[in-house]
Amino acid sequence: MEKISNLFTNHPVLPESVMWIVFGIAVIVLLLWDLLFFNRKNEVPNFMHTLILCIVYILAACVFGIFVMYEEGVDKGLLFFTGFLVEKSLSLDNVFIISLIFTSLQIPRMYQHRVLFWGILGALLMRGLLIFIGDALIREFHWVLYLFSAFLLYTGIKMVLPSSEEETPLRDTRLYKIISKYFHVTSELHGEHFVVKQNGRHYITPLFFALLIVETMDVIFALDSIPAIFLITQDIFIIYTSNIFAILGLRALYFLLEAAVCRFVYLKQALSVILIFIGSKIFLPHLGMEIEPWHSLAITFTIIFIGIGASLLSKRCNKN
């Protein structure tokens, strides 16, 4: 690791403000490229275009991670990649939930990308707000990290336990009823429009309703991912950038994996192990065990690889 570290030293370091500017420009370029070149029309996303888009987002994250490694050091670069990998792996589980939302509300595939695009823009703002609140809490009350740790351990253990709860249709959930209570809702689609005016009254369409639920679910998902990244590092720049780069590719990832994510039968167990590992990291120094940044990255990647590999192997065995 020292030899690798030496390759990224002995050069002028950019101020943090410039790093934020570079990050902002990268995000704007990616969003404009996505919106203007890949989603100019309401149509069912092409598989090849979606695959290219997904690869570009991953490559962009890798390039930015190497940039962070060059400017901030190898350790911070590895922390960025670990945060990105954790957030990306957790978002795989989100794909299944988003698919259920669209199926329940009967949103045609040609309009789903519009909902997800605006949902991602909202997520950029909400994640920033939640990360800022988390940082303020940790600065004022450092013991909050132990609460984050306990929460992740609880969530990880709960994920692997058998659930006795029956799946509730979306229209029967409390969230649906709350939104319907405060907004006038029409059950009919009106093209790509989120809001329509009928009889002098504004109604939200199922498209906007889906957007509200996707945004709400993202906040719920953030309750897992944000404590996880704070237990990896407390560097706000690393936390926010790794989160955002993972979220940016969520739409392409959804269209790429929506039909296949249910085949990853061991993905949930892999994610639970990752959460348990990250939640326990804060206690390891008290036991005389130090986890280096590259250890976290290697362990996280290995767990995901084993979970996906075991799922594919299990599927193949069942066919035989």
PALORO-964519 format. One record per residue (C-alpha): residue in three letters; x, y, z. Coordinates in steps of 0.25 Angstrom, whole numbers, padded with zeros to 4 digits, always signed. Each point is the difference from the previous one (the first is absolute). Example, Ala and Ser with C-alpha at 12.3 -4.5 7.8 and 13.67 -1.06 7.14 Angstrom:
2
ALA+0049-0018+0031
SER+0006+0014-0002
***
This chain:
320
MET+0000+0000+0000
GLU+0012+0010+0003
LYS+0005-0002-0015
ILE-0014+0003-0005
SER-0001+0012+0010
ASN+0013+0006-0005
LEU-0006+0001-0014
PHE-0010+0010+0005
THR+0009+0009+0008
ASN+0010+0011-0003
HIS-0010+0009-0008
PRO-0008+0013+0003
VAL-0013-0003+0007
LEU-0013+0007-0005
PRO-0008+0008+0011
GLU-0012-0007+0005
SER-0009+0011-0007
VAL+0006-0004-0013
MET-0003-0015+0003
TRP-0015+0003+0002
ILE+0000+0009-0013
VAL+0006-0012-0008
PHE-0011-0009+0006
GLY-0011+0009-0003
ILE+0004+0002-0014
ALA+0001-0016-0002
VAL-0014-0002+0006
ILE-0006+0011-0009
VAL+0007-0005-0013
LEU-0005-0015+0004
LEU-0014+0005+0002
LEU+0000+0008-0013
TRP+0006-0011-0008
ASP-0010-0010+0006
LEU-0012+0010-0002
LEU+0003+0006-0014
PHE+0006-0012-0007
PHE-0006-0013+0006
ASN-0014+0005+0004
ARG-0005+0010-0010
LYS-0013-0007-0003
ASN-0010-0008+0009
GLU+0003-0014-0005
VAL+0004-0014+0006
PRO+0015+0001+0003
ASN+0009-0008-0010
PHE+0008-0011+0007
MET+0013+0004-0007
HIS-0002+0015+0003
THR-0003-0004+0015
LEU+0012-0009+0001
ILE+0009+0011-0006
LEU-0006+0010+0010
CYS+0003-0009+0012
ILE+0014-0002-0005
VAL+0003+0014-0002
TYR-0005+0004+0014
ILE+0008-0011+0007
LEU+0012+0005-0008
ALA-0002+0014+0004
ALA+0000-0004+0014
CYS+0013-0008-0002
VAL+0006+0012-0006
PHE-0004+0009+0011
GLY+0004-0010+0010
ILE+0014+0000-0006
PHE+0000+0016+0000
VAL-0003+0000+0015
MET+0011-0010+0002
TYR+0010+0009-0008
GLU-0004+0012+0007
GLU-0004-0005+0014
GLY+0008-0012+0002
VAL-0002-0015-0002
ASP-0007-0002+0013
LYS-0011+0010-0004
GLY-0001-0006-0014
LEU-0002-0013+0006
LEU-0011+0005+0010
PHE-0007+0006-0012
PHE+0000-0013-0008
THR-0005-0007+0013
GLY-0011+0010+0002
PHE-0004-0001-0015
LEU+0000-0015+0001
VAL-0009-0001+0012
GLU-0010+0010-0005
LYS+0000-0007-0014
SER-0002-0013+0007
LEU-0012+0005+0009
SER-0006+0007-0013
LEU-0001-0014-0006
ASP-0011-0003+0010
ASN-0006+0013-0003
VAL-0002-0005-0014
PHE-0010-0010+0004
ILE-0008+0010+0009
ILE-0001+0010-0012
SER-0005-0011-0009
LEU-0011-0003+0010
ILE-0004+0014+0000
PHE-0001+0001-0015
THR-0007-0013-0001
SER-0010+0004+0011
LEU-0003+0013-0007
GLN+0000-0005-0014
ILE+0010+0010-0005
PRO+0004-0004-0014
ARG+0015-0002-0002
MET+0001+0011-0010
TYR-0003+0010+0011
GLN+0008-0006+0011
HIS+0013+0006-0004
ARG-0007+0014+0002
VAL-0004-0003+0014
LEU+0014-0006+0004
PHE+0007+0012-0006
TRP-0008+0010+0008
GLY+0001-0010+0012
ILE+0015+0000-0001
LEU+0001+0016+0000
GLY-0008+0000+0013
ALA+0009-0011+0006
LEU+0012+0009-0003
LEU-0006+0011+0009
MET-0006-0009+0010
ARG+0013-0008+0002
GLY+0008+0013+0002
LEU-0010+0004+0011
LEU+0000-0013+0007
ILE+0016-0001-0001
PHE+0001+0015+0005
ILE-0010-0004+0012
GLY+0008-0012+0003
ASP+0014+0007+0000
ALA-0006+0011+0009
LEU-0005-0011+0010
ILE+0014-0007+0000
ARG+0008+0013+0002
GLU-0009+0003+0012
PHE-0002-0014+0005
HIS+0010-0010-0004
TRP-0007-0011+0007
VAL-0010+0001-0011
LEU+0009-0009-0008
TYR-0003-0011+0010
LEU-0014+0002-0003
PHE+0002-0001-0015
SER+0008-0013+0003
ALA-0011-0006+0008
PHE-0010+0003-0010
LEU+0008-0006-0011
LEU+0002-0013+0008
TYR-0015+0000+0003
THR-0004+0002-0015
GLY+0011-0010-0005
ILE-0005-0011+0010
LYS-0015+0003-0003
MET+0002-0001-0015
VAL+0005-0015+0001
LEU-0011-0004+0010
PRO-0013-0006-0006
SER-0011+0010-0002
SER-0014-0004+0004
GLU-0006+0013-0006
GLU-0009-0001-0012
GLU+0003+0009-0012
THR-0010+0011+0000
PRO-0005+0006-0014
LEU+0005+0014-0001
ARG-0014+0006-0001
ASP-0003-0006+0014
THR+0013+0006+0006
ARG+0000+0011+0010
LEU+0009+0008-0009
TYR-0010+0000-0011
LYS-0012+0004+0009
ILE+0008+0011+0006
ILE+0004+0006-0014
SER-0014-0002-0005
LYS-0005+0008+0012
TYR+0007+0012-0003
PHE+0000+0000-0015
HIS-0011-0001-0010
VAL+0004-0013-0008
THR-0005-0005-0014
SER+0002-0014-0003
GLU+0001+0002-0015
LEU+0013+0003-0007
HIS+0001+0013-0008
GLY+0013-0003-0008
GLU+0012+0005+0006
HIS-0007+0011+0009
PHE+0002-0001+0015
VAL-0012+0010+0003
VAL-0012+0003-0008
LYS-0012+0009+0002
GLN-0014-0005-0001
ASN-0013+0008+0004
GLY+0008+0011+0005
ARG+0008-0009+0010
HIS+0014-0005-0001
TYR+0002-0015+0001
ILE+0013-0008+0001
THR+0001-0011-0010
PRO+0006-0014+0003
LEU+0013+0005-0006
PHE+0002+0010+0011
PHE-0006-0009+0011
ALA+0011-0010-0004
LEU+0010+0011+0001
LEU-0004+0004+0014
ILE+0001-0015+0004
VAL+0013-0002-0006
GLU+0006+0013+0007
THR-0006-0005+0013
MET+0006-0014-0001
ASP+0013+0006-0003
VAL+0000+0008+0013
ILE-0003-0014+0007
PHE+0011-0007-0008
ALA+0009+0012+0004
LEU-0002-0004+0015
ASP+0009-0013-0003
SER+0010+0006-0010
ILE+0003+0013+0007
PRO+0004-0006+0014
ALA+0008-0011-0008
ILE+0008+0011-0007
PHE+0002+0008+0013
LEU+0006-0013+0007
ILE+0010-0001-0012
THR+0004+0015+0000
GLN-0004+0013+0006
ASP+0006+0008-0012
ILE-0012+0007-0006
PHE+0006+0002-0013
ILE+0002-0016-0001
ILE-0014-0003+0006
TYR-0008+0009-0010
THR+0008-0002-0013
SER+0000-0015+0002
ASN-0015+0000+0003
ILE-0003+0009-0012
PHE+0008-0008-0010
ALA-0007-0013+0005
ILE-0014+0007-0001
LEU+0003+0006-0014
GLY+0001-0014-0006
LEU-0013-0005+0007
ARG-0009+0003-0012
ALA+0008-0008-0010
LEU+0003-0011+0010
TYR-0015-0001+0002
PHE-0004-0002-0015
LEU+0012-0010-0001
LEU-0003-0008+0012
GLU-0015+0001+0002
ALA-0003-0013-0006
ALA+0012-0008+0006
VAL+0001+0006+0014
CYS-0010-0010+0005
ARG+0010-0011-0004
PHE+0010+0005+0010
VAL-0006-0009+0011
TYR+0012+0002+0009
LEU+0002+0015-0002
LYS-0008+0003+0012
GLN+0009-0009+0009
ALA+0012+0007-0006
LEU-0005+0014+0003
SER-0003-0004+0014
VAL+0014-0006+0002
ILE+0006+0014-0005
LEU-0009+0008+0009
ILE+0004-0009+0012
PHE+0015+0001-0004
ILE-0001+0015-0001
GLY-0008+0001+0013
SER+0010-0008+0007
LYS+0012+0008-0005
ILE-0001+0011+0011
PHE+0002-0011+0011
LEU+0012-0007-0007
PRO+0011+0010+0005
HIS-0004-0003+0015
LEU+0003-0015-0003
GLY+0014+0004-0006
MET-0004-0002-0014
GLU+0002+0012-0010
ILE-0007+0000-0013
GLU+0007+0007-0011
PRO-0007+0007-0012
TRP+0004-0011-0010
HIS-0005-0011+0010
SER-0014+0006+0000
LEU+0000+0001-0015
ALA+0005-0014-0002
ILE-0010-0006+0010
THR-0012+0008-0006
PHE+0004-0004-0014
THR+0002-0015+0004
ILE-0014-0001+0007
ILE-0007+0006-0012
PHE+0007-0009-0010
ILE-0003-0012+0009
GLY-0015+0004+0001
ILE-0002+0002-0015
GLY+0009-0012-0004
ALA-0008-0009+0010
SER-0013+0005-0006
LEU+0004-0003-0014
LEU+0006-0014+0004
SER-0013-0003+0007
LYS-0009+0004-0012
ARG+0009-0009-0009
CYS-0001-0012+0009
ASN-0015+0002+0001
LYS-0001-0001-0015
ASN+0008-0012-0001
***
